[in-house]
Amino acid sequence: MSLIERHLSAPIREALADTPAILVNGPRQSGKTTLVRQFAEGFSYFTLDDPSLLQVAQQDPVGFVRTLDRAVIDEIQRAPQLMLALKMSIDQDRRPGRFLLTGSANILAMPQIADSLAGRMETHTLLALSQAEIQSRPNNFLQRAQAQDWAALPPSPANALMEQVLAGGYPEMRARATLTRRQTWARSYIEHLVERDVQDIARIDELAQVPKLLTLLAMQCAQLLNYTQVGAQLGLNTKTAEKYIGILERLFLVERLPAWGRNELNRLIKTPKLHFLDAGLQATLARITPDLLITQRERWGATLETWVYGELRKALALSHEPWYLSHYRDKDQVEVDFVLETPLRQIIGVEIKAAATVLSQDFKGLRKLQAQTGSDFITGIVLYDGTHALPFGNGLWAIPLSSL
């Protein structure tokens, strides 16, 4: 594949100008190394996937870092001991742009980390390719939604929506010519991740249960997460099931989507949903193919919803401001798939419909959210498999999924 411009390039370039260390984390094979190499002129390059180098970094982290002036260190989660040594080096020399780090696990959530480099390091998360990156256009969905500016939507991709979603966003996966070859790559990717990376970040007793857990989560994707139920199906207790899901989160495979509520403290105790960060991986684990969806169309909705979740996460990663992403569900079981809350607590609601026709009743949850939030409500959007932006009342729109 030709080199695709990543939207995270600009924020990283800005950070290199005023911050001593920049961490680019994200799943394996998302393109982190390719991205950081674009900024690596004048840097020494080290990868901790090299066993010899890894041994040196683990056994003598201070000695290893002492020899560095400006360096790229790839896969730093494999030697968390380096973080304290990097802190000592930065405290002696606080020049901006000294260290460019990558990690295939959320290193700041690892218990082995002795120091987070707070005030010394800026962190950016690079997920798999977004549709905007694949199509070489700006990722401006959030800006359009805030302005309710749908006058000149980007054209729909030439390929059908289903093909785009099932192809996933990993560059290597998309480089395969057919869906069969892509899903073969995805199965191998997951197998290697479980065999090596899971054990790198956490010593667990039931490693053989992790592939089963992933498959189970793929089948229950976009649903409310019940740890007791998940654990029971695998013979694990509730705490173990929650712990293992946390490990999969640190590897950027899945994420828990919290519930939204007016009282922000109550959000912490409401039931989250679970999404995969890449719909191609979720579809592979759930054994979803276009032929299967002809007879079991109901299974398409969860995969499409998790694809939208990934696209929203990639859009939010580009914002300089802290947005809050959640889902809405009230006591009457009225739901909105996604609630995006701006730093000023303004609300954008997003509902997913896996069809080319939108009806007034599809806005039921959005209207209820609008009534509950009043003047804080910016807009409510039903994303659908169509080609035109359609107004459905004050602040309510049906918008093509291609707008993502």
C-alpha positions in Angstrom: 0.0 0.0 0.0 1.1 3.5 -0.6 1.9 5.7 2.4 -1.3 7.1 3.9 -1.1 10.5 5.6 -2.1 10.0 9.3 -4.1 12.8 10.9 -2.2 12.4 14.1 0.9 13.8 12.4 0.1 17.4 13.1 -0.5 17.0 16.9 2.8 15.0 17.2 4.7 17.7 15.3 3.3 20.3 17.7 4.2 18.2 20.7 7.8 17.7 19.5 8.3 21.5 19.5 7.6 21.9 23.3 7.6 18.6 25.1 10.6 16.4 26.1 8.9 13.1 25.5 6.1 12.0 23.2 4.4 8.6 23.5 2.5 7.2 20.5 0.5 4.2 21.8 -2.0 2.1 20.1 -2.6 -1.5 18.9 0.1 -3.5 17.1 0.1 -3.0 13.4 -1.8 0.2 13.5 1.1 2.1 11.9 2.9 3.6 14.9 6.5 2.8 13.7 5.8 4.1 10.2 4.4 7.3 11.7 7.2 8.1 14.1 9.9 7.3 11.5 8.6 10.3 9.6 9.8 12.5 12.5 13.0 10.5 13.3 15.6 12.5 11.4 18.4 13.1 13.9 17.1 10.4 16.2 18.8 7.1 17.1 16.3 4.3 16.6 15.8 1.3 19.0 13.2 -1.4 19.0 12.6 -3.5 22.1 11.3 -6.3 19.9 15.1 -7.0 19.5 15.8 -9.6 22.2 19.4 -8.4 22.8 18.4 -4.8 23.1 15.5 -5.7 25.3 17.8 -7.6 27.7 20.1 -4.5 28.0 17.1 -2.2 28.6 15.7 -4.4 31.3 18.9 -5.1 33.2 20.5 -1.7 33.1 17.8 0.9 32.2 19.8 3.9 33.6 22.9 2.9 31.7 21.0 2.4 28.5 19.2 5.8 28.6 22.4 7.6 29.7 23.9 7.0 26.2 21.0 8.6 24.4 20.7 12.2 23.2 17.6 12.1 21.0 16.0 8.7 20.4 13.0 6.7 19.1 12.3 3.7 21.4 9.8 1.3 19.9 7.5 -1.0 22.0 8.5 0.6 25.3 5.9 -1.5 27.2 8.3 -4.4 26.9 10.7 -2.6 29.3 8.6 -0.5 31.7 11.8 -0.1 33.8 12.9 2.5 31.3 10.3 5.1 32.3 12.1 6.0 35.6 15.4 6.2 33.8 13.8 8.5 31.1 12.5 10.8 33.9 16.0 11.1 35.4 17.4 12.0 31.9 14.7 14.5 31.1 15.1 16.2 34.5 18.8 16.8 33.6 18.0 18.0 30.1 14.5 19.3 29.4 15.0 20.1 25.7 11.8 19.5 23.7 11.6 16.5 21.4 14.2 14.4 23.0 12.3 11.1 23.1 9.8 9.6 20.8 8.3 6.5 22.2 5.8 3.9 20.9 3.8 1.3 22.8 1.5 -1.5 21.8 -0.2 -1.5 25.2 -1.5 1.3 27.4 1.8 1.6 29.3 0.4 4.2 31.8 -2.1 1.6 33.1 0.6 -1.1 33.7 1.3 -1.8 37.4 5.0 -2.2 36.6 5.4 1.5 35.7 7.4 3.3 38.3 6.8 6.8 36.9 4.3 8.2 34.4 6.6 11.1 33.2 3.8 13.5 34.3 4.6 17.0 33.0 7.4 15.6 30.8 5.5 13.5 28.3 2.5 13.9 26.0 0.6 10.9 25.0 -1.3 10.3 21.7 -3.2 7.2 20.7 -2.9 5.9 17.1 -5.7 3.5 16.3 -6.1 1.7 13.0 -6.8 3.7 9.8 -9.9 5.9 9.8 -12.2 6.1 6.8 -11.2 9.8 6.3 -7.5 8.7 6.2 -8.2 5.9 3.8 -10.1 8.4 1.5 -7.4 11.2 2.0 -9.8 13.8 3.3 -10.1 15.8 6.6 -11.7 14.2 9.6 -14.2 16.9 10.2 -17.3 15.1 11.4 -17.2 16.7 14.9 -17.0 20.2 13.4 -19.8 19.5 11.0 -22.0 18.1 13.7 -21.4 21.1 16.0 -22.2 23.5 13.2 -25.0 21.3 11.8 -23.3 22.0 8.4 -24.2 19.1 6.1 -24.3 21.1 2.9 -21.4 19.5 1.1 -20.9 16.0 2.4 -18.0 13.9 1.2 -19.0 11.4 -1.6 -19.9 7.9 -0.6 -16.9 5.5 -1.1 -17.0 3.5 -4.3 -17.1 0.2 -2.3 -20.2 -0.8 -0.5 -20.4 0.1 3.2 -20.4 -3.6 4.3 -17.1 -4.2 2.5 -15.5 -1.1 4.1 -16.6 -2.2 7.6 -15.5 -5.8 7.3 -12.1 -4.9 5.9 -11.2 -3.3 9.2 -8.7 -0.5 9.5 -5.3 -2.2 10.0 -3.1 -1.4 7.0 -1.8 -5.0 6.7 -5.3 -6.4 6.9 -6.6 -4.0 4.2 -3.7 -4.9 1.9 -5.1 -8.4 1.5 -7.1 -8.8 -1.7 -10.1 -10.7 -0.4 -12.2 -10.9 2.8 -11.1 -14.5 3.3 -7.4 -13.4 3.3 -8.2 -10.4 5.5 -9.9 -12.6 8.1 -7.0 -15.1 8.0 -4.6 -12.2 8.8 -6.9 -11.1 11.6 -7.0 -14.6 13.2 -3.3 -14.8 13.1 -2.9 -11.3 14.5 -5.2 -12.2 17.5 -3.4 -15.5 18.1 0.1 -13.8 18.2 -1.2 -11.0 20.4 -2.6 -13.5 23.0 0.5 -15.7 22.9 3.0 -12.9 23.5 1.6 -9.5 24.4 -0.9 -10.6 27.0 1.8 -12.2 29.0 4.1 -9.2 28.5 1.7 -6.9 30.4 0.1 -9.3 32.9 0.8 -12.8 34.3 -2.6 -14.6 34.1 -3.5 -18.1 35.2 -6.1 -18.9 32.6 -4.4 -17.8 29.3 -6.3 -20.5 27.4 -9.5 -18.7 28.3 -8.5 -15.4 26.6 -9.3 -16.4 23.0 -12.6 -17.8 24.2 -13.2 -14.5 26.1 -12.5 -12.5 22.9 -14.9 -14.6 20.9 -17.6 -14.2 23.5 -17.1 -10.5 23.7 -17.3 -10.3 19.9 -20.6 -12.1 20.0 -21.9 -9.7 22.7 -20.4 -6.6 21.2 -22.4 -3.3 21.5 -24.4 -4.8 24.4 -24.5 -3.9 28.1 -21.5 -5.6 29.8 -22.4 -8.1 32.5 -19.2 -9.4 34.1 -21.0 -12.1 36.1 -22.7 -13.5 33.0 -19.4 -13.3 30.9 -17.5 -15.1 33.7 -20.1 -17.8 34.2 -19.9 -18.8 30.5 -16.2 -19.3 30.8 -16.0 -20.7 34.3 -14.4 -17.6 35.7 -15.5 -15.5 38.7 -16.7 -12.0 38.2 -13.5 -10.3 39.4 -11.4 -12.4 37.1 -13.6 -11.7 34.1 -13.4 -8.0 34.8 -9.6 -8.2 35.2 -9.2 -10.0 31.8 -11.3 -7.5 30.0 -9.1 -4.8 31.5 -6.1 -6.5 30.0 -7.7 -6.6 26.6 -8.4 -2.9 27.0 -4.8 -2.2 27.7 -3.9 -3.9 24.4 -6.4 -1.7 22.5 -8.6 -4.6 21.4 -11.8 -3.6 23.3 -13.1 -0.6 25.3 -15.8 -0.1 27.8 -18.2 2.7 26.8 -19.6 4.3 30.0 -23.2 5.3 30.5 -24.2 8.9 30.3 -26.2 10.7 33.0 -26.9 14.3 34.0 -25.3 13.6 37.4 -21.7 13.0 36.5 -20.9 11.0 39.6 -23.7 8.5 38.8 -22.0 7.6 35.5 -19.4 5.7 37.4 -21.9 3.1 38.7 -24.1 2.7 35.6 -23.6 -0.3 33.3 -21.1 0.2 30.4 -21.3 -1.2 26.9 -18.5 -3.0 25.3 -17.1 -2.3 21.8 -14.1 -3.5 19.8 -11.8 -0.8 18.5 -11.7 -2.4 15.1 -14.8 -3.8 13.4 -12.8 -6.1 11.2 -11.4 -7.9 14.2 -14.8 -8.2 15.8 -16.4 -9.5 12.6 -13.6 -12.1 12.2 -14.1 -13.4 15.8 -17.9 -13.4 15.3 -17.4 -15.2 11.9 -19.4 -12.6 10.1 -19.3 -12.6 6.3 -21.6 -11.0 3.6 -23.1 -14.4 2.9 -24.0 -15.0 6.5 -25.6 -11.6 6.7 -28.0 -12.4 3.9 -29.9 -14.8 6.3 -28.9 -13.3 9.6 -29.1 -9.6 9.0 -29.7 -8.9 12.7 -26.0 -9.6 13.4 -24.9 -6.7 11.1 -26.2 -4.0 13.5 -23.6 -4.7 16.3 -20.7 -4.8 13.9 -21.8 -1.5 12.2 -22.2 0.1 15.7 -18.7 -0.9 16.8 -17.4 0.4 13.5 -19.0 3.8 14.2 -17.5 3.7 17.7 -14.0 3.3 16.3 -14.5 6.1 13.8 -15.8 8.4 16.6 -12.8 7.5 18.8 -10.4 8.4 16.0 -12.1 11.7 15.5 -12.0 12.5 19.2 -8.3 11.6 19.3 -7.6 14.6 17.1 -9.3 17.2 19.3 -7.2 19.3 21.6 -10.1 19.4 24.0 -11.4 16.7 26.3 -14.7 15.2 25.0 -16.6 12.6 26.9 -18.0 9.6 24.9 -20.8 7.5 26.4 -24.1 5.8 25.7 -27.6 6.7 26.9 -30.1 4.3 28.4 -32.9 5.3 30.8 -35.2 3.4 33.1 -37.7 2.9 30.3 -35.0 1.2 28.2 -35.0 4.1 25.7 -31.5 4.3 24.3 -29.1 6.4 22.2 -26.0 4.6 20.9 -23.5 7.4 21.5 -23.5 10.6 23.4 -20.7 13.0 22.7 -20.3 15.7 25.3 -18.1 18.7 24.7 -15.9 20.3 27.3 -18.7 22.8 27.9 -21.1 19.9 28.6 -23.0 20.4 25.3 -24.5 17.3 23.8 -24.4 15.6 20.4 -26.4 12.4 20.2 -25.7 9.7 17.6 -27.9 6.8 16.7 -27.0 4.1 14.2 -29.4 2.6 11.7 -28.3 -0.2 9.4 -30.8 0.7 6.6 -31.2 3.1 3.8 -34.5 4.5 5.0 -35.0 6.7 8.1 -38.4 7.2 9.8 -39.5 9.7 12.5 -39.7 6.9 15.1 -35.9 6.3 14.7 -35.4 9.6 16.6 -37.3 8.4 19.8 -34.2 8.2 21.9 -32.6 11.4 20.5 -35.8 13.3 21.2 -35.9 12.1 24.8 -32.2 13.1 25.2 -33.0 16.5 23.7 -35.8 17.0 26.1 -33.6 16.0 29.1 -30.7 18.3 28.2 -32.5 21.3 27.0 -30.3 24.2 25.7 -27.2 22.0 26.1 -28.4 19.8 23.2 -26.6 20.8 20.0 -27.9 18.1 17.6 -29.2 14.6 17.3 -28.0 12.5 14.3 -29.2 9.2 12.9 -26.4 7.7 10.8 -27.9 5.7 8.0 -26.9 3.8 4.8 -28.1 6.6 2.5 -26.6 9.4 0.4 -28.3 12.6 1.6 -28.6 14.7 4.7 -32.2 14.9 5.7 -33.7 17.3 8.4 -36.2 15.8 10.9 -37.0 18.7 13.1 -35.2 21.2 15.3 -31.6 20.0 15.5 -32.4 16.5 14.3 -30.8 15.0 11.2 -30.4 11.8 9.2 -26.9 11.8 8.0 -25.1 9.2 5.7 -22.7 6.9 7.3 -20.2 8.0 4.7 -20.0 11.4 6.6 -17.6 9.6 9.0 
